[in-house]
Amino acid sequence: MAQKRVTLADVAQRAGLSSSAASMILNGRPDTRLSQDAHDRVNAAARELGYRPNVAARGLRTDKTATIGFVSDLVATTRFASGLIKGALEAAEEAGHVVLVMETGGDPRREEEAIAALLDRQVDGVIFGTMRARELFIPQLPKGTHAVILNGTNALYPTSVLPAEDEGGRAAVELLVAQGHRGGIALIGQSDEAERDTFRSATVAARVAGIRSAMSLHGLSFVAEESIWLWEPEHGYDATRRLLASRDDVRALICMNDRLAFGAYQAAAEAGLSIPGDLSIVSFDNDEIAAYLRPGLTTVALPHEAMGRRAVELLLTEGTEEEHLIPMPVVERSSIAPPSAPSPTAG
């Protein structure tokens, strides 16, 4: 038989006080006009009895349920962006909130159903998270429902949390320059010329802008740019294999993500090139694979856990309606070294 739930009346009886007095103490009411001894007795009774507040009842009084909705496309069921939810869960727990996660697979019908289900449960606000940064379509929410867009943007709901991709792109170039690379640098995964009339996402555009700005700052230009639409290992392998077969002046690669870099590692090995002795590689995301490559891949990380935490903080404080950029930390491993031969002159 299920154990009877401990009530506020039980705590009050154990402490020798009225239920209203016990309620004021447990809810942290300032200036209760009750003695320190009364506070101590109520808190001790709550601990001894294993009392848990009735969140539903408290919600009726305060119009808050201490519950956050998290609508995800594929964040919860894939490993690539699970840090978004991990960070959100940790921040919510610290704030005394619970998170209801609804996975939709990106299906608009399921998204509407998920939103309706969360609103029926009177969540205090909704975080909309996406695995890959993009512009999200979100149905109109009831007036007063606070929303934060995590790893994406939406015109109706401008409070968003994104990685600081422009700074991240600059950091990747600076890592190569610091090791003496002044030329012979190729870009794997993106080409302005080949992708002139296409658009991936605002975050990819920011990453590319940061890369090109830093290259320009140092008077550098790429010796080659390989456009790849799907940033997967096999395509990184194919592009790098073709590049190394056609040129002998490549000393370093900037790969647009770690999965492309994984393919580039395989192509370099087949070409008899050592990393970083013959070829330096820097990448983005800090995918799990980056730590297992040999040598370890230096990468500019996506700060998913920090982003998830920030989304919860913004939801609970209802902060300014603007983009909040989270710094992308550099994870230095062993894939960058000074060029083994003089770098070809830039440009």
matplotlib code that plots the C-alpha trace (Angstrom):
import matplotlib.pyplot as plt

x = [0.0, 1.3, 2.7, 0.5, 1.9, 3.2, 1.1, 1.7, -0.6, 1.6, 4.6, 2.7, 1.5, 5.0, 6.4, 3.5, 2.4, -0.5, -0.6, -0.5, 2.6, 4.4, 3.4, 4.9, 8.2, 8.5, 7.7, 10.4, 8.0, 10.0, 9.1, 6.9, 7.1, 7.8, 10.8, 14.0, 12.9, 9.7, 11.6, 14.0, 11.2, 9.3, 12.4, 13.4, 9.9, 9.9, 13.2, 12.2, 8.9, 10.3, 7.9, 7.6, 5.7, 2.5, 3.6, 0.1, -1.5, 1.3, 0.7, -3.0, -1.8, 1.1, 0.1, 3.5, 4.0, 7.8, 7.6, 9.4, 8.5, 11.2, 10.1, 12.9, 13.2, 16.0, 17.9, 16.8, 17.2, 20.6, 24.0, 25.1, 23.2, 22.2, 24.3, 21.6, 19.1, 21.7, 22.6, 18.9, 18.1, 20.9, 20.0, 16.3, 17.1, 19.2, 16.3, 13.8, 12.0, 11.3, 11.5, 9.0, 10.7, 8.6, 10.5, 8.8, 11.3, 10.8, 7.2, 5.1, 2.0, 3.7, 5.2, 1.7, 0.5, 3.6, 3.0, -0.7, 0.2, 2.7, 0.2, -2.4, 0.0, 0.4, 4.2, 5.8, 7.5, 8.7, 12.2, 12.4, 15.6, 16.9, 19.8, 21.2, 21.0, 18.2, 15.3, 12.4, 8.7, 6.7, 2.9, 1.5, 1.6, -1.0, -0.3, 2.0, 3.7, 7.4, 9.6, 13.3, 14.8, 17.8, 20.3, 18.0, 16.0, 12.4, 11.0, 8.1, 10.1, 13.5, 14.9, 17.4, 20.6, 23.3, 27.0, 29.3, 30.2, 31.9, 34.4, 34.8, 35.6, 38.3, 39.8, 40.3, 42.4, 44.3, 45.3, 47.0, 48.6, 50.1, 51.9, 53.4, 51.0, 51.1, 49.8, 48.9, 45.6, 42.6, 38.9, 37.0, 33.2, 32.5, 33.1, 31.8, 32.0, 30.2, 27.6, 26.9, 23.1, 22.6, 21.9, 22.6, 21.9, 22.7, 25.1, 27.0, 27.2, 28.6, 31.2, 32.3, 32.3, 34.6, 37.0, 37.2, 37.6, 40.6, 42.1, 41.8, 43.2, 46.4, 46.6, 45.9, 43.8, 42.8, 44.7, 41.5, 37.9, 36.0, 32.2, 30.4, 26.7, 26.5, 29.2, 29.8, 33.1, 32.8, 32.5, 35.4, 37.4, 36.5, 37.2, 40.5, 41.7, 41.0, 42.6, 45.8, 46.0, 45.8, 48.1, 51.3, 51.2, 48.6, 50.0, 46.8, 43.1, 40.2, 37.3, 33.8, 33.1, 34.7, 33.0, 34.6, 37.9, 37.5, 37.3, 40.3, 42.4, 41.7, 42.6, 45.8, 46.9, 46.3, 48.4, 51.2, 51.0, 51.4, 49.2, 50.4, 53.9, 52.9, 49.4, 47.8, 44.0, 41.6, 37.9, 34.7, 32.1, 34.1, 32.2, 33.0, 35.0, 37.5, 39.0, 39.4, 41.2, 45.0, 46.5, 43.6, 41.8, 42.1, 38.6, 36.5, 33.7, 30.0, 29.1, 25.9, 25.6, 26.3, 23.7, 21.1, 21.8, 21.5, 18.2, 16.7, 18.1, 16.5, 13.2, 13.0, 14.1, 12.3, 15.3, 15.9, 14.4, 17.6, 20.2, 22.5, 25.8, 27.7, 31.5, 32.9, 35.9, 39.0, 39.9, 43.6, 44.8, 47.6, 46.5, 48.3, 52.1, 54.4, 54.6, 57.3, 58.3, 58.0, 54.4, 53.7, 53.2, 49.6, 47.4]
y = [0.0, 3.5, 5.5, 8.4, 11.7, 13.9, 17.1, 20.6, 19.8, 16.9, 19.2, 21.8, 19.2, 17.8, 21.4, 22.4, 25.3, 26.2, 25.2, 28.9, 29.5, 26.4, 27.5, 30.9, 29.4, 26.7, 29.2, 31.6, 34.5, 37.5, 39.0, 36.1, 37.5, 34.0, 33.1, 31.4, 28.4, 28.2, 28.3, 25.6, 23.3, 23.6, 22.9, 20.0, 18.5, 18.8, 17.0, 14.2, 13.5, 13.8, 16.6, 17.7, 20.8, 20.3, 22.1, 22.0, 23.6, 26.2, 27.0, 27.8, 30.4, 31.9, 31.3, 29.5, 25.7, 25.6, 23.7, 24.5, 23.1, 22.0, 21.4, 19.7, 18.6, 16.0, 17.3, 14.6, 11.5, 12.3, 12.6, 15.7, 18.3, 16.5, 19.0, 21.5, 19.5, 18.5, 22.1, 23.1, 20.3, 21.2, 24.9, 24.0, 21.7, 24.3, 26.7, 24.2, 23.6, 20.5, 20.2, 18.5, 17.5, 17.0, 15.5, 16.3, 15.1, 18.5, 17.6, 20.8, 18.8, 17.2, 20.6, 22.0, 19.0, 19.3, 23.0, 22.3, 19.6, 21.8, 24.7, 22.4, 21.6, 25.3, 25.4, 28.7, 29.1, 27.2, 26.6, 25.7, 23.8, 22.7, 20.2, 22.3, 26.1, 27.4, 29.8, 28.1, 28.3, 28.6, 28.9, 31.9, 31.3, 32.6, 36.1, 36.1, 32.8, 33.5, 31.7, 31.3, 30.0, 27.7, 27.3, 29.0, 32.2, 33.3, 36.7, 36.6, 35.5, 37.4, 36.0, 33.4, 31.7, 31.0, 30.1, 33.0, 31.7, 34.8, 34.7, 30.9, 31.3, 33.9, 31.7, 28.8, 31.0, 32.5, 29.0, 28.4, 31.8, 31.4, 28.3, 30.2, 29.3, 32.2, 30.4, 27.0, 27.0, 25.3, 25.5, 22.2, 22.4, 25.9, 28.0, 31.5, 31.0, 27.7, 28.7, 32.2, 31.8, 29.4, 29.8, 27.3, 29.1, 32.4, 30.6, 29.0, 32.4, 33.9, 31.1, 31.7, 35.5, 35.1, 32.8, 35.2, 38.3, 36.8, 35.6, 39.1, 40.7, 38.7, 39.3, 35.7, 33.9, 30.3, 28.2, 26.2, 26.1, 22.9, 23.3, 20.4, 20.5, 17.6, 17.8, 14.1, 12.1, 10.5, 13.9, 15.3, 12.3, 12.7, 16.5, 16.2, 13.3, 15.3, 18.4, 16.6, 14.7, 18.0, 20.3, 20.0, 23.4, 22.6, 22.9, 23.3, 22.7, 24.5, 22.0, 23.4, 20.6, 17.7, 15.1, 16.6, 16.6, 12.9, 12.2, 14.6, 12.5, 9.4, 11.1, 12.5, 9.1, 7.5, 10.3, 9.4, 12.7, 12.9, 15.2, 17.7, 17.1, 17.5, 18.9, 20.8, 20.6, 22.7, 22.2, 23.1, 21.6, 19.4, 16.3, 13.2, 11.9, 14.8, 13.4, 9.8, 10.8, 10.3, 12.7, 14.4, 17.1, 20.7, 22.2, 25.2, 23.8, 24.3, 25.4, 23.3, 22.9, 26.5, 27.4, 25.2, 26.7, 30.2, 29.5, 28.4, 31.5, 33.8, 32.0, 32.3, 36.0, 37.0, 39.0, 41.3, 40.2, 39.8, 37.3, 36.0, 34.7, 32.1, 32.0, 28.9, 27.6, 26.4, 22.8, 22.4, 18.9, 17.9, 18.5, 21.8, 22.4, 24.8, 24.0, 21.4, 23.4, 27.1, 28.0, 29.2, 33.0, 33.9, 35.1]
z = [0.0, -0.9, 2.0, 3.1, 2.0, 4.8, 5.0, 6.2, 9.1, 10.1, 10.2, 12.2, 14.7, 15.2, 15.7, 18.0, 15.8, 13.6, 10.0, 8.9, 11.0, 9.6, 6.1, 6.5, 7.8, 5.1, 2.3, 3.5, 4.3, 5.7, 9.0, 10.3, 13.8, 15.0, 17.2, 16.0, 18.1, 16.1, 12.8, 14.1, 15.2, 11.9, 9.8, 12.0, 11.8, 8.0, 7.8, 10.2, 8.5, 5.0, 4.1, 0.4, -0.5, -2.6, -5.7, -7.2, -4.2, -4.1, -7.8, -7.0, -4.5, -6.4, -10.1, -10.5, -10.8, -10.6, -13.9, -17.1, -20.5, -22.9, -26.5, -28.4, -32.1, -31.7, -28.7, -26.3, -28.5, -30.1, -28.5, -30.5, -28.5, -25.3, -23.3, -23.9, -21.9, -19.3, -18.6, -18.4, -16.0, -13.7, -13.6, -13.1, -10.2, -8.5, -8.8, -7.4, -10.7, -12.7, -16.5, -18.7, -22.0, -25.1, -28.2, -31.5, -34.2, -35.8, -36.9, -36.8, -35.8, -32.9, -31.9, -31.6, -29.6, -27.3, -26.7, -25.9, -23.5, -21.6, -21.4, -20.1, -17.3, -16.6, -17.0, -16.0, -19.4, -22.4, -23.8, -27.5, -28.2, -31.5, -32.2, -35.1, -34.9, -37.1, -37.4, -35.6, -36.4, -33.2, -33.1, -31.3, -27.5, -25.1, -23.9, -20.8, -21.7, -21.5, -24.1, -24.7, -28.0, -27.3, -30.1, -32.6, -33.3, -33.8, -34.8, -32.4, -29.4, -29.5, -26.2, -27.5, -26.5, -29.1, -29.3, -30.0, -33.4, -34.7, -31.8, -32.3, -36.0, -35.1, -32.5, -34.9, -37.2, -34.3, -33.2, -36.6, -36.7, -33.2, -34.5, -37.5, -40.3, -42.7, -45.8, -47.2, -45.2, -46.7, -45.6, -45.6, -45.6, -46.9, -50.0, -50.6, -54.4, -54.5, -51.9, -53.2, -53.4, -50.6, -46.9, -44.1, -40.9, -39.1, -36.8, -39.7, -41.3, -38.1, -37.9, -41.4, -40.9, -37.9, -39.8, -42.8, -40.6, -38.8, -42.1, -43.5, -40.3, -40.7, -44.5, -45.2, -47.8, -48.3, -50.9, -51.4, -50.2, -50.4, -50.3, -48.5, -47.7, -45.4, -42.8, -42.3, -42.1, -45.6, -47.2, -45.3, -46.4, -50.1, -50.2, -48.3, -50.4, -53.6, -52.2, -51.1, -54.5, -56.4, -54.3, -52.5, -50.7, -48.1, -44.6, -42.5, -42.6, -40.9, -40.9, -40.3, -37.8, -36.1, -38.2, -41.4, -39.5, -38.8, -42.5, -43.1, -40.7, -42.7, -46.0, -44.6, -43.3, -46.7, -48.3, -46.0, -44.1, -40.3, -38.1, -37.0, -38.4, -42.0, -41.7, -38.9, -38.4, -36.3, -36.1, -34.3, -31.9, -29.6, -30.6, -28.5, -31.5, -31.2, -28.0, -29.4, -32.6, -32.5, -32.2, -30.3, -32.3, -31.3, -31.6, -30.7, -28.6, -28.7, -25.1, -25.0, -21.2, -20.5, -23.1, -21.5, -18.1, -19.5, -21.1, -17.8, -16.0, -18.7, -18.5, -14.7, -14.6, -17.8, -18.9, -21.8, -25.2, -27.2, -28.3, -25.6, -27.0, -25.0, -25.5, -27.3, -25.4, -27.2, -26.5, -27.3, -28.0, -30.4, -33.9, -34.5, -34.8, -36.7, -40.4, -41.2, -44.3, -44.9, -45.6, -49.1, -49.2, -48.6, -51.4]

ax = plt.figure().add_subplot(projection="3d")
ax.plot(x, y, z, "-o")
ax.set_aspect("equal")
plt.show()
